[in-house]
Amino acid sequence: MISDQRAPVIKDYPTLQENIYATLKGQICLLERVPGTIMSATDIAQSMALLMQRTVSRTPVREAFLQLAKEGLVELRPQFGTVVTKIDRNRALEERYVRYTLEHDNLKDFMDKVNEADYEEFEEIISKQKAANEDGKNLQYIELDNIFHHKQFYISGHVLCLDIITTYNSHYDRLRNLTTWDKGNVKKSIAQHEELVKAFRKKDLTGAQEILKIHLGKLLDEEKELYFKYPEYFLNE
């Protein structure tokens, strides 16, 4: 079922267009705006004005639409509106491959630099993930999940790799976020995070890479179930 939680309103970027783009992207990726939703620049300008507590014209909204279209999250239909695209399973799996390849290769440099303070922070993130899952706060869990994985790139110093993942990961992200509607799926992910931290502490690179392969690979099985459970969210194949 769709969460009653709401994606965060982004106000941290220097321009209004960037903030609208980031807020809309969050709403789409977190399935607040589900695939097939029709949006108009006028309606979005009005909703963003309320969320951001300021005047918003249609121009920065149209610019945000163009950027979202480049990432395959919306389709611009003249005389009709801007439509949130359905999840492309093939693209999602390609994006998963990109993420897995970069995250797998990142582990070596990460292992050389990670320290005790980092281990403790990872364990704290996991504790918060467990609490979020128990309380049914799937959006909080997703935020913590991103922190857990992104931190590994900050530690290794490969921030450009992280930028590539976060920019070209939208269909995969929507698929991943769908899995958090099932607490059982989330529990499995958290258990794998715990195994990863154990491997980090042992400096067991091969072990960590194997766990990561299983961790990111489980979506391959989950996406088949999601396709049949929520067919209206997916492109027909």
N, C-alpha and C positions, 0 to 999 in steps of 0.2 A: 504494500500500500504506500501511497505517496506520503512523505513526511509532512507534518504540519509546521516544521521548522522553516526558517527563511534564510536564504543566502545573505551574507554580509553586504552592507552598503560600503563601497570603496570611495574614500575621499582623500587618499594619500598622494595621488599623482598630481603633477603640476598643472595639468589642463583638465577642463571639464570633460572633453571628449574621452580622454584616457580613463577617467573615473567612471563614466557611463559605460564604456567598453568593458572595463574590468567587472563592474557590477552586473551587467547583462550576461557576460560570459559565465560568471559564477552562478547566476540564476539558471542558465541553460545547462551547465555541466552538473549542477546539483539537482536538476530535474524539477526545479520550481516552475520553469517554463518547459513543459514537456514537448517531445517531438510532435510536429504538426501544428503547434500554436501559431496563430497569425498575429503579427504585430504591426502597428502603424507608427510612423514617426511622431505623430501628434499624441497618441495615447502614451507612448513611452516617455515623451518629453514631460507630459503631465505627471506620470508616476514617479519619474526621476526628480521632478521638482519637489514633490512631497517627501521623497526619501532623503533628498539632499538639502532640503530646506532652503532652496534658492530658485531663482528663475532659470528655466531651461528651455531653449529654443529647439526647433527641429534640426537645425544644422549639425550640432555635435552628435545628435542621435543618428542621423544619416551617415556621418563619418564612422561612427561605431559599428553600424550595420555593415558598411563596406569592409571593415577590418574583420568582423565575424564571418563574413562571406568568404574571405580569403582562407580562413581556417576550416571552412566547410560546416560551420555551425548553423548558418542561416542561408536561405535562398532568396534572392531579390526578385520579386515578380512585379513588373510594372503594371499599374492599374489594379493591382490586387492587394499587395502588401508584402511584408517580409515574413517568411515562414521559417520556423525552427526546423532544421532538417531532421529526418529520422536517422537513427543510428545505423551506420554502415558497418556491418560485421567485418567485412574484409579489411576496411581501413582501420578499424579498431584493433584487429589482430596484427596489422603491420605496425601500428603505433606501439603495441605491446612489444613487438620484436625490437623496435628501436630502443624502447626503454630498457628492456632486458639486456640487450647488448651493451649499452652504455653503463648500466648499473653493475653488470657483471665485471666489466673491465675496470670500472672505477674501484672495485674492492681492493685491488692490490695496493694502490697508493693510499687508500683509506686505511688499510691495515698497518701501514708503516707509520701513520701519524696519530691514530686514535689512542686515547689515554684513559686513565681511571676516571677522571671527571666526566669524560664522554660516556663511558659505560654507565655511570650512575644516572646521567641525564636520559640515556636510552631507556633504562629501567623505570625511571619516573614517567616517561612518556607511555610506556606499556601499562603502568598502573592506572594512569588517567584513561587510557583506551578501554581498559576493563570496566571502569566506572561508567564511562560514556555508553558502552554497549549495554550494560545492565539497566541503565536509566532510559534506554531507547533514544539516546541523543546521537543519531547517526551522523549528523553534520559535524558535530564536535569530534566524533571518531575519525571522520575523513580528514579533518584539519590536522589532527594528531598523527594520522597515518602519513600525511604529506610531510610533516615535520620530521618524522622518523626517517623517511627515505631521503629527503632533501638534505638533512644534516650530514649524511655520508659524503655528499658532494662538496659541501662547505669545508668539511674536514680535509678532504683530499686536495681541495683547491681547484677542482674541475667544474667551475661554475658555468662555463659555456655549455658543457654537456647538460647541465641541469636546465639551462635556458632552452635548449633544443627540446628536451623532454616536455617541459611545461607549455611550450608554444605549440608543439605538434602532437598533442596527446588528448584532444578534445573528445573524440569518439570513444577512445579507450576509457577516458575518465567517466563518461556517462555510463558506460557498461560497468565499470568498477563500482560506481556509486549505486547502481541498481542492486549489486550484491549485498550492500550493507542493510538492505531492508529485511534481510534474514539474519537473525542473531547468531544462528549456527555457523553461517559462513564467516562472520566476524570473529567468532571464537577460534576458528581454525587459523585465521590470519594472525591473531594475537599470539597463539601458541607458536607459530612459525617465527614471529618477531622474537619471542623468548629464545628460541633455538638459535637464531641469528646472533643475538647478544652473547650467548654462551660461546659460540664459535669466535666472535670478536675477541672475547677475553682470552681465549686459548691461542689467539693469533693463527687460527686454523683457516687459511685462505681457501683451500679446496673444499672444506666442509661448509664454509659460508657460501661459496658459489653454488654448491649442490642444493643447499636449503633455499637460496634465492631462486634457483631454477624451478623448484617445486612451488615456492611461494607465488611467483609471478605466472607460473604455468597453470595453476589451478583455475584461472579464469577461462582457460580453453574448454574445460568441462562445464563450468558454471554458465558460460554464455549460451550454450545449447539449451539449457533449462530455461534461462531468461527469455530466449527467443520464443519459446512455446508458451511461456507464462505471460509475456507482455508483447504479443505480436504487433500491436498497434504502434509500438515505439521503434520498430525496425523496418529497414528497407526490405521489400519483397525480393527474393532471389530466385 
